[in-house]
Amino acid sequence: MEKTLQDICREAKEDQHLTTQDLADLTDLSSSTISNYFSASSKDPSLYKMGLICAALGVSIDEYFGIVKRPSTEEQLAEAHRAMADADAKHSADLRIAHLEGGIEQLTGSVAKHEKKERVLQILVYILAVSLSISVSIIFGYLAFDSSVPHTGLIRNGKITSLGWMLFALLAVGIGVIIAALINALRYYRCHQTDKI
């Protein structure tokens, strides 16, 4: 059975341990009016008196009757503006996130290209160093062989011919290039390792 407004008020009165006189004092109504309101055979009091009793007990008449305030046109417009502002803010945030994700993808691609170029450069430096080392070894081997034959070649009777001097100069340049290439490769490697940390 559905509770009446009187039942709800009676429960609120009992929960708050209020007497009829307490409620009369709170509402400025007579004790008899309060007693009549809570009696089983009472007629419904006027809306004004019912409102005073409900207000004193903290009971909402609007809630009981399901009265909901309808928003005014201004309130509806304000709510629509808030919803649009929230949607715009969310859209802007989504765009920023998409832009950042695109930037990260582009940065990742750039890093991958840079690392690939670095590997290729490193391989080329090693190939150059190995090639020059082999060439210098061959030249040293030839000079050792040539010095053992006294009358022919670049070194004749312990004296170096002009072609021999040119070969020694090339040999010195080759050694310098090998050392410079290895030093530059080491510098580049150290610098790149520092950047990664």
Buried (B, 14 or more C-beta within 10 A) or exposed (E): EEEEBBEBBBEBBEEEEBEBEBBBBBBEBEBEBBEBBBEEEEEEBEEEBBEBBBEBBEBEBEEBEEEEEEEEEEEEEEEEEEEEEEEEEEEEEEEEEEEEEEEEEEEEEEEEEEEEEEEEEBEEBEEBBEEBBEBBEEBEEEBEEBBEEEEEBBBBEEEBEEEBEEBBEEBEEBBEBBEEBBEEBEEBEEEEEEEEE
